[in-house]
Amino acid sequence: MGRVKSAAPRFPFTRSRSKQSRTMLTTFSQLAQRQSVRVRASAVMVLGVALMALGVLLAVESMTVEDQMRTNYEEALALSYRVLETQAASAKLRNDHITSARILAKLTLLAPAATDAAALQASTLRLGAKLDEIASFRLFDIEQQQMINLKHVFSEIGDVNARLIAAYQHGDGSIDTARQLASQSQQRFDRFDNSLLELVGAVRLRSAGTARHADRLNAVARSALMAFSAVTLALGILSVLLTLRTFNENRALGDRMQKLAREDALTGAVNRRGLDDALPIEFSRSQRSGEPLSVVMIDLDHFKRYNDRRGHPAGDAVLRGAAQAWLKQLRPTDLLARYGGEEFTLVLPGVGTEEAVHMVDRLRALVPDRQTFSAGVAAWDGNEAGPQVLQRADQALLQAKKAGRNRTMVAGREPQITLPLMVA
């Protein structure tokens, strides 16, 4: 501002910018890691929801099995009722066969009309109708096999029944024939009753198996729901904790990002952007309080020559050491900014130009390796903008350098302090 700077590139400033860029990249990497943590937390929440959904599906399946068990019990009860009716019809037909055989052998005093072909045929039809009712039920494989056996035995009973009717109609009244038919009838009815009982047993076993399966599934569903509820609760708590942790980390990371955006990576002082943001705030505060405000521009003397002789790492060390030493001497309300290269800016709220000159003198002795600097001080007039007051301080700095360096000049005044020139 107001003077021609050296055309040589300011390598320390360039390297500090590079270091700051690397720091920013590291911070962005940390931000990406936090984002990955949020993604993992979301995955955990999705897993919890999936587990809860699985528990609900198990509960629905349990209710379905309970409905099936209830249906099986109802079918078993209805089938048992039909079996009792079938057993009664079987017993009736058996008695009719025995009576017919005795009449046929003339071993009873009953009149021949007591049991005739029509009665036997009616009893047989009644038993067949009961079997058809049983066959209309929903039967599984083993039950279907029992039903086939029942119909086969019933067919054999029908053969005996037909022979009895034929013998009765033809008057074949031999005792041997009657005994043979009675024996065959007895055997077939015994087999019929056994097959009927096996069918009922198979249905009962199926119902009992369904009941046991329902009980097991209910127990598993209850346990699963309890476990899934506990897991979901734990995941919910974990999710809340992760969310809070992520929020705090993001807030801290945001603060760090803001700090990095306003901080010079090499020296730890505020960078040019931070200075531009802070100046309007300090002007407004000074205007409200009515206190003075001084701005100081500081430039290390012959710093390019120092870098050429000692090397850029040594130059970086001087910049960093000076800035850190100055920050320890400044008040919390003061602002030290790296304006560019080896040039710094001090913003001193509540400090007039005389106090600013004395403060700069205290800072002069803190520069490492006996390096000197020149300074220009400008007091804010209450109206000018930031670039204007910085320009006046920079013009004072230029006058200090023209006057021999290693001194402080106040804008619009003669040099306040003249010190012997020390060249590194």
Number of C-alpha atoms within 10 A of each C-alpha: 13 11 11 7 7 8 6 7 10 16 15 21 21 13 15 17 15 14 15 18 14 13 15 17 12 12 17 14 12 15 17 12 12 18 14 12 16 18 12 14 21 15 12 17 17 13 15 21 17 14 19 21 14 16 22 16 14 19 20 13 16 22 16 13 19 19 13 16 22 15 13 20 19 13 17 20 14 14 22 19 13 16 21 14 16 22 18 14 20 24 16 16 25 23 14 20 25 19 19 27 29 19 22 24 19 16 13 13 8 12 9 14 9 11 18 16 16 10 15 23 16 12 20 21 15 18 21 19 14 20 20 13 13 20 16 10 12 13 18 12 8 14 19 15 14 21 21 14 17 21 18 14 20 21 14 17 25 19 14 20 24 15 14 26 23 13 19 21 12 9 11 14 17 13 15 10 17 25 16 13 21 21 15 16 24 17 14 21 20 15 17 22 19 14 20 21 16 17 25 18 15 18 24 18 12 20 21 15 13 19 19 13 16 21 16 13 20 19 14 16 22 16 13 20 22 14 15 22 16 14 17 22 13 13 21 17 12 15 19 13 13 18 16 12 15 18 14 12 15 17 12 12 18 14 12 15 18 12 14 20 17 21 22 24 23 21 21 17 24 24 23 19 15 22 22 15 12 16 18 13 11 19 21 12 15 17 16 9 10 11 13 18 23 23 26 30 28 23 24 22 23 15 22 20 13 18 18 11 12 11 12 17 11 16 21 21 16 23 24 19 18 21 23 17 15 20 18 9 13 15 11 8 10 15 21 22 25 27 22 16 19 21 19 22 27 22 24 24 21 18 18 18 21 14 13 26 23 14 15 22 15 12 18 21 15 18 20 16 12 13 20 22 27 26 33 31 33 28 23 24 13 14 10 11 13 17 12 14 21 23 18 24 29 27 24 28 30 22 23 25 20 10 15 14 26 23 26 31 31 26 22 12 9 12 16 13 14 14 10 9 13 12 14 13
